[in-house]
Amino acid sequence: PSLNIFNLEIKINTETEILVTNVIGEQVHFESIQSFGKYNTQIDLSDFSKGIYNITIKNSDMISIHKLILQ
């Protein structure tokens, strides 16, 4: 859970996309990453309503979906 900002650290070995959607599937954040190695980013959801969001991390090797809880 977070109040506004989520910190994300991932290791990237291929082009990767980060997508955050709300519970009805609307996109609220998107990043396309071209760099390789350790990647750090902050996802700022302070302009959005409290609730549950889904974060999808996708590349040619895998798709990983997690929940973000905005308090």
N, C-alpha and C positions, 0 to 999 in steps of 0.2 A: 504493500500500500504506500501511496505517496500523496502529498498535498497538491503538487503541481508538476514537479520535474522528476522524470525517471532517468537514471543513469544506466547505460547499456555498454557492456564491454564484450566483444566477440572476437574470435580469431577467424580471419577470412583468407581463403585460398583460391577463391574464384569470385567473379562478379556477383554481388549480393544485393538483394532488395529488402528493405525494412518497411513494413506497412502496418499502420495502426488504424483500426476501425472501431466504431461504436457498436452497440448491441444490435442495431438494425442494419449493420453492414456498410454504413457510410464511412468513407475514407477521411481521417482527420490528420494523418501524418504519413509522408512517404519520403524515403531516401533510397537512392541508387548509389551503391558504393563500388568504385573502380579500383581502390587501393587494396593491397594485400598485407597480411600480417595482423597484428593486434589493432583493433579499431575501437575507439571510445566515442560515444556520442551522448547527448542529452536530448530527451524528448520532452518538450514543454507542452503540457496539456492545460495550462492555467486558463486558457480562453474557453474551455469546454466544461460541460456539466459534470458533477460528481457521478460516479458510477463505474461500471465494469467495461473495459475496452479489451480488444484482442490485438496482440502484436504478432505479426507473421514475419518470420525471417526465412527468405527463400533464395536458393541458388541452384545451380545445375545438379548438385549432389543431394540436396535435401530440402524439406519444408518443415519448419518448426513453428508451432503456434502456442502462445502463452497468454495468460490473462494479466491485465494491468488493472489495479483498483485505485481509482482516483477518489480521495476522501475530501 
